[in-house]
Amino acid sequence: MIRTKPSGRLAVALAAVGVLGLGLLSPVAADALKANAASARPTSLVVQTDSGKVRGVGRTGYDQWLGIPYAADPVGRNRWKSPQPVAKWPGVRDGGAFADRCAQNSGWDPGYEKIITSEDCLALNVYVPDGAKADAPVVVWIHGGGNTGGAGQDTDPRRFVGQTGAIVVTVNYRLGALGFLNLPELQAESGNGPGNYGLLDQQAALRWVHSNISRFGGDPKNVTIAGQSAGGSAVCDELASPTAKGLFTHAVIVSGGCSLQTAAAGQAQSAAFVKAVGCDTASDVLACLRAEPAAELLAAQKKAGVSPSVGGTAFPVNPATAVQTGNFNRVPVMLGQTNSERGLFTFQNYDYLGTPMTAAQYEQQVRATYGANADKVLAEYPLSAYDTPGEAWTAVQNGSTSYTRQQLFGALSRWTPTYAYEFAESDTPHFTSIYRIQQQSETARDFPFGGAIHVDDLGYIWDYLGQTMPYDDDQLELSHQMITYWGRFASDGDPNGARTPAWPKYSATTGRLMSLKACDTAPSSNRPPAACSKVTADFAAEHDLAFWASLPN
């Protein structure tokens, strides 16, 4: 192999050989070589994969290989097909730059200000820490973005790999209508069933990991899949997928649900999308769709979006049903949420647009969302109890979402070791996009988010969207603790260990979970880092779950 970056330990040994000028190594040099032999890091930045060689880039404390294709470009006739094999490439591929992000409309996050039309995007990124041991645990991160946005490159795991010694893989997958179209014509074309190509992409990436990660020093028998928001929901979808069996050993669901819409609903959405594109009257609908530029498909998606749905051999059962019945890939699971998940969405859908929610809109939303239970919800959350209708709506949504999450905690815990948490650091700087908006807008700074909102916890695990958040010392301690928990879970399926609060498995009987929170005072010499995190049974009372449990289905 071509050696372009000797590791620190091996460099010491080589230097010793040079100094001695002998065929025998000094004891120090011999120990260094033994240590290097036990290292997970490749001995070269050029690594042979199943499809060809790829050259990585050495960074301070870790090496990275970016933009490695794990499936063929889903273009032309590969649009709306299961991921196809990558064609082998000659020579050495440059792994110094990210692949294109998958096609998506513009958004408010940095780097997403303009529409992205590339479909040459099915690639992944591998990060290997300097200090990794042989057969290092592997974490495969599935990004969020509502199944319509985001990319693997949004996540920079340098702090995580450095602290835990784990290898991290981030993944691009197809999004929106290009990722989840569900049509009868596609059913006839593929025995696997239509739709969910984005989820199948994730499985293809996991198969790539199983085939190749040992060449980067990782253990293909110790793979954790983790994701946030839509990525967290995808993790639960993969838990319920028969074709994902054996591809991972642990799972982390961050602020994600556990449900796919019905096949009928997916097909109705897809039919509306085809009509929005203008292909509904074509003699060959698929040929018409495949001939359309990505920009036209994205424009139609704004009018008629498409979400994942049940169907095919990969997703034959709704994941919500699968976890209730135990019919899923039973691996240890760690999952949780922030304590004001829905504060972000109230801001995003109303105040950010300059139109704060009105009292009339509050009642309208409650009635549209909760139907026959609307009067009870309005009585439990009267406008008179809140300063603004937006705050009332956030409280309602936080309660109902938390109840759904509690049911998921309980369902999983009946079948597999389950570690539940709530991120409760309410004074945290908000995630990149909100933080940037707050610096520019007094209205945004004054908006009552009500606690830690959706995505606020990600910055404590890794840098997100190119920005390291301005945390204080106590919050940095919390970050260290959270990474420690994650690292242990990725290694052993259990977050517990020395110098962190004990984290019991979740039980529906006690309802106790880990509340992750920074301290308000400087650490003392005898306090473990971020020990203000604690196990609590307050989750139900905090989110009024007894009320939500009392409502008829």
N, C-alpha and C positions, 0 to 999 in steps of 0.2 A: 504494500500500500504506500501511497505517497504521503510522506510525513511533512506537514507544514506547520504544526504547532506542537512541540513537545510539551507534555504536562509538566507542572512544576517539579513533581517528585522524580519523574524520569529524567528531566533536565539535570537534576542534581547528580543522578547516577551516571549519566553520560559525561558530565563534567569530571566526575571522579575518575572515570576511565581515561579521559584525556590527560589528566594531571599525572596519573600513575604510569601511563604509557605501557601497561601490562595486560596480559590476558586474564588476570585475576582481578576481581573487584574487591575494594575495601569493604569491611563490614557495613559501613554506612551506606555505600553504594548498593550493596546487595540488598539491604533492608529497603532501600528506595525502590529498587526494581520489584521486590515482592509486593510492596504497597501498591505500585502501579498496576501490577498484574491483578490485584483485587479491585481495581478501580472500574467504574462503569463507563468511564469516558472512552470513546474510540481513540486509538493511538494515532489517528490521522483525521484531519478535517475533510478528507475525501472518503466517503462511505459508499459501499456497494449496496444498492437496493435491488429488489426484484426486477425493476425496470431499467436500471442503469446506475452509474456513479453520480454522486452529488457532492459538491464541495461546500462546506459550511464556512462560518465566520467566527473567529475567536473574539469573545468579548471579556471584559473584566469579570472574572468569577464564573463564567459559563460559556458554552459554545452554542451556536444556533444554526439551524438549517431551515431556510425559509422557502416557501413556494414549491414544495415537492408535490407533484401530481399524484393523486391516489386513484383517479378515475379519468377516463377520456373526457375531453371537452363535450358538454351536452348541447351541441349545436347541430343544425341541419336535422337529419332524421333521428339524431340522438336526443333532440328536444322531447321531453315527456317520455323518456325511456329509463328503465333502471340503469344505474351507473354501469358503464362499460369499461373493459380493461384498458389500461394505459399502454400505448405503443412504446416499446423499448427505444431508448435513445442511445446514440453512439457517444463516445468520449465521456467527458465529465460535465455534468450540468451545474450551472452556477446556482448556489443556494443562498445568495446574498441579498435577495430582494423578495418581498411578498408577491404572491400572485395577485391578479386582479380580484377585487371584490365582486361577488355575484350581483347580477342585475337587480337594481332597486331604485325606487324613487328617492328624491332628496329628503333630508330631515334636518333636525336642529343640532345634531351632534357634530363635533369637529371632524372635518374630512368628508362629511356627507352633505355639504351645502348644495351640490349639484347632482342631477340624475346620473346613475351609473348604468351603462348598457352592456357591459361585458358579460359574456356567458362562458368565457374561458377561465373558469374560476375554481374548479374542483381540486383544491390543493390544501396541504397542511403544513404546519411549522413545528419543528422539534427543538426543544431547549434542554440542554444537558449541563448540569452544574459541575464545576471543577471537582467538588468533593464527593461526588456520587459514588456509592459502593457498587460492587458487582451485582448484577440482577436488580437494579434499582426499581422501586415502584414507579408506575406510570399513571399520570393523570391526563385524561383526554377531555378538554374543555369545549363545551358546545355553547356558543354565544347566544345571547338573547336578541331581541329586536322585533318581537311580535310576529315572527315568521315572515316578515317583510323587509327586514333591514339588518345591518351589522355584518361583521366578518371576523375571522379568527385573529386578525392582526390588531383588533381593538384591545386585546388583552396582552399585557407585557408581564410575564411571570418571573422576572429576574429575582425579585425578593423571595418569592415562594420557592424557587428551585434552590437558591442559595441557602435558605434556612432549613429546608426539609431534606435536601439531597434527592428529591424525586425528579423524574423527567416529566416535562409537560409537553403535550401536543395540543395545538389549537387548530381548528378546522373551519373551512368554508363549506357551505352546503347551499343547495338551490332554495330560493325564497319565493314567496308570493305565488302567483299563478304559474310561474315556471317551475315551482317546486311542488305544487299540490293540486294541480288540475285533475278532476275526476269526471271522465266522460265515458259513455258506453263505447264509443269508438276506440278508446284506449283499452277498455276491457277486452274487446275483441282482438286487439293487437298483442296483448300480453297476458300470459297465464297467471302472472303475479297479481293481477288486479291493477286498476288505475290509481293515480294519486300518490301522495306521500313520497315523492321522489327525493325531497329534501331529507326525510327520515332514512330512506334507503341509502342516500349519500353518506350519512353518519355511520351506518353499518359498514359501508365499503371502506370508510376511513378506519374503523376499528379492525377490519380484516387486514388492512395494510399494516396497522400497528402489530398485529399478531405475527405477520410474516416478516417484518423488518426491524422492529424496535430492538431486538437483541443485538443488532449490529451497531446500535447507538449506546448499548450498555443497559437497556431496559429489560424488565422481566415480562414477557408476554402472558405469563400466568398470574400476574398481579397488576391488573388494569382497572383503574377507577374511572367511570364516566361521571362527569359533573357538568352542570349547566345552570344558568340563571334565567328567570322569566320564561320566555318561549323555549330557551335552552333547557331550563329545568323541567318544563312540561315534556320536552323531547326525551329527557332521561326517563321519565315515567313511562312514556310511550315505548321506549326500548325495553324497559322492564317487562312490558306486557307482550313483546314481540317474540314469537317462536323462532324466527330467523336470527334473532340477536342472542340466542342462548349460547353461553360459553364465551362470549366476546368480552365480558367484563366480570370483575370479582366484587366490586363495591360500587355504590351509586350515591351521588350527592345531588339533591334537588333544592335549588335556591330560589325562593319566591316563585315557584312554578306550580301549576295545577296538575291534574291527572285525568284528562278526559279528551277524547276525540269526538268531533261532531258525527252524527249518523251519516251513512253513505248517501242517504236520500238528500240530506241537507247539503252535503258536499257536491252532489250532482246538480242540485238546484243552483248553488252558487256558480258552479262551473258553466252551466247553461247561460246564466246571466252574463258571465264574462265573455263567452263566445259571441253573444249578441252585441255586447259593448265593443268588441273588436270589429264586428261586421262580417263574421264568418258563418253566422247561423244559417244563411241561405246558400252557402257554397255546396257544390256537389260532393266535394271531398273536404270535410271540415278540417281534418288533421293537416292536409296539405296546405290549406289556406292559413291555418294558424302557424305552421312551421315556416311559411314564407314571409310572415310579418316581421318587420324589424323589432328588436327588443323595445325600442322607445315607444312604439305603438302599443305593444302589450302592456307596458308599464302605465301608459295613459289610460288604457281601458281598465286596468286594475284599480285606479283611483275611483272609478265609477262602480266597479263590481269586483270586490276582493274575493279571494279564495283561501280557505283555511284547511288544515289537515282533517281527514275523515277516516272512519273505520272502513276497512275493506282489504281484500286480497289475502294471500297467504302470510304476509308479514304482519298485518294488523287486523286479524279476524275478529277481535273482541275489543270493546271499549276498555281502555286501561282502568277506568274507574270501576268497572265491573270486575276486571281481572284481579285488582288488589283486594277487593272485598271478598272474593271467593278463593283467594290463594293461588289462582291460576296465572302465575307470573314467574319470572326468573328470580328466584329467592336468593338475594345477596344482601349483606348488611347495607342499610340505608341511613344517611344523615340528611336531614331536611329541615327547613324552617323559613322564616320570613322576617321582614322588618316590622316595627310596631306601628307604622302608619303607611302601609303599602299604597293606599289609594290617594294619599295626599298629593302625590305626583300627578295623578290623572285628573283630579279636580283642577289643579293649576294648569295643566296642559290643555285641557278642553275648554276652559273658561277664562280664567284671569290672564293667562299668557296671551290669549287672543284679544285682550282688552274688553272682554264682556263677562264680568263676574256673574255667577249664577244668581238668578232672581228667586224670590219666594215661589212664584208660579212655576218656574222651571224645576225647583226642588220637588214640589208635589208631583209634577208631571213625570219626572224621572223615577220617583219612588213607585208610582202607579204602573209605569211601563215595565219596571224591573221586577216588582214583587207581586203584581197581579192581585189575586184574591187576598193576599196578606198585607196589602198596601196600607189599609186603615190601621192595622196593628203596628206597623212600622212607623207610621206618622205619629201615632200616639206615644210610642216608645222613644222616638227621637223628634220631639216637637221643636219647631223653629225658635220658640221662646227660650230654649235652653242653650242656644248658640248665638254667637255674635253675628254670624253671617249664614246665609243658606248654603254657601260652599262648605263651611265647617260642618254643618249638619250632614250634608251629603257625604263628606269624607268619613265622618263617624259611622254612618250607616254602612258604607261600603267596607270600612275596616272591620266592622262587626261581622258582616255576612261572609267576607273573604276569610276571616280568621276562623269562623265556624267550619267552613269547608276544609280549611287546612287541618283543623283539629280532627275532623273525621278521617282525613288521609293519614295523619299520625297514627290514629287508633287502628285503622284498617291494616296498614303495613306492619304494625307492631304485633298483630296476632300471628303473623307468619314468619317474620324475620327480625333479627336484631335491628332496632330503629332508635336513632338518636335525634331528638327534636330540639329545636332552639328558636328563640326570637332575638333578633338584633335590636337591642333597646337603647343604643347610644344616641339619644335624641338630640344632643347638642353637636352632632357631627357636621362638618361641612358637607353640603350636598354634592352629588356626583357632578362630573365635569361640566355637562351642558347647563345644568341649573346654576352651578357655582359661577359660570361665566356670565349667565344672564343676570344673576344677582349683582355682579360687579357693575353692570351697565344700567340697571333699572331699580329705582327705589321701591316701586310697586312690588317687584319680585322679592326684594329683600324683606318687605313687610308682610308677605303672604304667610298665613298661618298654616304651615304644612302639617303641624300636629305631631311631629316626632321624626324618626328616621324613615325616609320614604324609599320607595322602590328603587333599587340600584345603589343606595347609599352604603351598603355593606361591602360592595365589591372592592372598593379602594383599600379596604383593610386586608384583603387577600393578595391583590396585585395591582399594579398601575393600570389604569383603565382609560382608553381613548387618549393616550398620549399625555396624561396629566397626573402628577403625583399630588395628592391632596394636602393642604396645609394643616396637618394634624398636630395637636399639642402632645406633650410628653405622655400623658395618661392614655391618650388615644393610640399613640404609637405602641404602648405596652399592650393595649387591647389587640392591635394588629398582630403583634408578636404571638400573643396567646392564640388567636384564631388560626394563624398559619400553623402553629404547633398542633392544634386540634386536627386540622385538615391533614397535615402531614402524617400524623399517627393513623388517622382513619384510612388514608390511602395505603399505608404500609400494612396495617393489620386488621382493618375493618372495625377498629375501636379507637375513639379519640382520647382515651384516658392514659395517664402517665404521671410522672413526677412533676411537681411544682405547677400544677394547674388544678382548679377545682374539679372534684369528681363529677362525672357526667353519667347519670344512670340511664339505662335503656328506658325508652318511653313505655308507659303503661296507661291504658285508658282508665284504669281504676283510680290512679292517683293524679293523672294529668300533669305530672311534673316534667318540666323541660328546662333547658339551660337558657338563662337570660344573659346575653352577651352585652356587657356595659363597661365603660371605662370608669376609673375612679375620679373623684373630684379633688383629690389632694395628692401631693407628691408621695411617691412610694416610700415605704419604710424599709429598713434593712431586713426585716424578718417577714415581709409580705411577698408572696409569689407574684410574678408579673400579672397585672390586670386581674387581681383576685377579686375585684368588685363584681365580676361575673359570678353568678350563683344559680343554683337550681331553685326553681320557684314553681308554685302551683297557682300563681296569680293570673296566668294567661286567660283563664275562663272569665274571671271577674273583670279584668281589664277591658275585655272586648264584649262583655255582656252576652256571653255564649248561652247562658240559660234561657234568655229570651229567644235567641235564634233556634235553639233546640226545641222550643215550645211550639214553633210554627208548623202547621201541617204541610206535608210535601205537596 
